[in-house]
């Protein structure tokens, strides 16, 4: 866990790509769930933020 936190602090690609991937997965889950309209309403923006974040952090150093 400390390696993950260190990767976030030092702007390393692996840790930030994982955060971006979790955001994308969360956005897709929010899009597909039938229970809460508010989650559905924010699903596109969460997926979009995760995708843009993934594109940006793919340029970070290993």
N, C-alpha and C positions, 0 to 999 in steps of 0.2 A: 504494500500500500504506500509506503514512503517513496518508493521508486516512481509510482504514478504521480504523487503530489510533486515530487521533484521535477518530473517531466512537464507538469503544468507550469510550474514556476519558471523553468528555464526555456519555455516555449519550444518544446520538442514535439516532433510530428506525431509520434505514436500515441501519446496521451491525449493530445487535442483531437486527433482523428477519431479516437474512441468516444470522446464527448460529442463530437459532431455526428457520429454514427448513432449514438443513443438518442440524440435529438431527432434525427430522421426517423428512427424506429418509433419513437414516441409520437411523432406527428402522424405517421401512418396508422398507429393504433388509435389515436384520437379520431382520425377520419373514419375508421371502420366500426367504432363502438356505437351501439344504438341507444345508450342510456342518457347521456347529457348533451343537450344542444350547445351549451357553452364550450365544451371540449371540442365538439365538431366545428364550431365557429372559429376556433383558434388553430385548428389542425393545419391549415394551409400555411399560416405564418410560421408555425413551429417547424414544419417540413422545409420551408423556404430558408429559414435561418440556419438550419442544420446543413442544408445543401451548400449555401454560400460559405458557411464556416468551413465545410470540408474542402471546398475549392481553395480557400485562402490558406488553410493550414497544410495543404499538400505542398506548399512552397517552403514550409519551415524545415530547418535542418533535422537530420536524423538524430 
